[in-house]
Amino acid sequence: MGDAPTPEREYILIALPFPLDEKMEGILSEIKKKHSQVKIDYRFITFFQGWRMGDSSIPEEIWGKATILVTFQILPPNLDIIKNLKLIHLGSAGANHLAESPIWKDTDIPITNSSGVHGPQIAEWVIMQILTNSHKEKLMVEWQKQHKWGPHTEVGFVRDSVGQRLGVLGYGAIGRQTARICKAMGMDVIAYTASPRKTPESKKDSGYIVPGTGDEDGLIPSEWYSGLDKPSLHNFLKQDIDVLLISVPLTEQTKHMLGAEEFAILGKTNAFIVNIARGAVLVQDDLIKALKKTPEEGGLRGAALDVTDPEPLPEDNELWDLKNVAVTPHVSGLGTMYANRTFEILERNLTHIEKGEKLINEVDKKKGY
């Protein structure tokens, strides 16, 4: 007689905007090989902004079976039917879009995120924008369109990266990988975090790390600043920053943390600003004013924005036409390895659950990330 079938320990409901193609089937197959006692129910859900309770394509009985939910925004239609749900894994790094949902406010179900999965591609986007600005690539592209062999006098001399200072506002996976590359380019790196990182242990990255990337031990910054108050932030911004990378999560504490005062400080070094966080982290109208000032007036050198407030950015917004600004439609994190890495985090946490170990990438609801 054959062995009795092994009971399923986990029912994983996946509701993501990725088609169930050959690649996705391969990813899920690898999970099943390592965790044979799981049932995977995959549902393709069109991406949308914000969050939504329930979806017509997912029956209530499926919600009742699910022990793990993998999603960006789709949540259970009500809390009464999810008696078996013990983990929500987000396909996004940010979790702020769920902060007002019942699942966040009224349950203690752990939520893990995909922080770290897009560190490499976003860092590459950041470096591209820094160099595009300093090497006047916009002008070069315009000349090529005109079939113009422009004179050197219109280009001027390029200031290379050696000796410049990168300020990283939010030293997570993206900030650490960007710091790694900038350090290799000869830049000095300083970091700013909400809480102090005075010990070697506190400086470590305890989340998901793409092998061969980042700054796991937090050794790259020459100086580390911290705080949630204006004086602490201003002290950091006054450190002769040439390029400011904004890579903080959007929370009540970080909303509009950069405005006219902060841009005035950064304007003293004519800093270049790169925002890959969320548009609402800064006061956009104040940013526009700072970008329109000349260097002599204490204006910013320029900005690269992959996020805006609101999104999509209205067609008549001034940012589109400012010569010292690059706007992209929240695409810096798109990459061919996104899904692989997201499910690698899930797979690791399945192992942690089986062994009774601490989850990786768990969201702290009090902090909002």
Secondary structure as GFF3:
##gff-version 3
##sequence-region A 1 369
A	DSSP	beta_strand	10	16	.	.	.	ID=ss1
A	DSSP	alpha_helix	22	34	.	.	.	ID=ss2
A	DSSP	beta_strand	38	44	.	.	.	ID=ss3
A	DSSP	beta_strand	52	53	.	.	.	ID=ss4
A	DSSP	alpha_helix	60	65	.	.	.	ID=ss5
A	DSSP	beta_strand	68	71	.	.	.	ID=ss6
A	DSSP	beta_strand	74	75	.	.	.	ID=ss7
A	DSSP	three_ten_helix	79	81	.	.	.	ID=ss8
A	DSSP	beta_strand	87	90	.	.	.	ID=ss9
A	DSSP	three_ten_helix	96	98	.	.	.	ID=ss10
A	DSSP	alpha_helix	102	105	.	.	.	ID=ss11
A	DSSP	beta_strand	111	112	.	.	.	ID=ss12
A	DSSP	alpha_helix	119	134	.	.	.	ID=ss13
A	DSSP	alpha_helix	137	145	.	.	.	ID=ss14
A	DSSP	alpha_helix	152	155	.	.	.	ID=ss15
A	DSSP	beta_strand	165	169	.	.	.	ID=ss16
A	DSSP	alpha_helix	173	184	.	.	.	ID=ss17
A	DSSP	beta_strand	188	193	.	.	.	ID=ss18
A	DSSP	beta_strand	223	226	.	.	.	ID=ss19
A	DSSP	alpha_helix	230	237	.	.	.	ID=ss20
A	DSSP	beta_strand	243	246	.	.	.	ID=ss21
A	DSSP	alpha_helix	260	267	.	.	.	ID=ss22
A	DSSP	beta_strand	272	275	.	.	.	ID=ss23
A	DSSP	three_ten_helix	279	281	.	.	.	ID=ss24
A	DSSP	alpha_helix	284	292	.	.	.	ID=ss25
A	DSSP	three_ten_helix	295	297	.	.	.	ID=ss26
A	DSSP	beta_strand	302	305	.	.	.	ID=ss27
A	DSSP	three_ten_helix	318	321	.	.	.	ID=ss28
A	DSSP	beta_strand	325	327	.	.	.	ID=ss29
A	DSSP	alpha_helix	338	355	.	.	.	ID=ss30
###
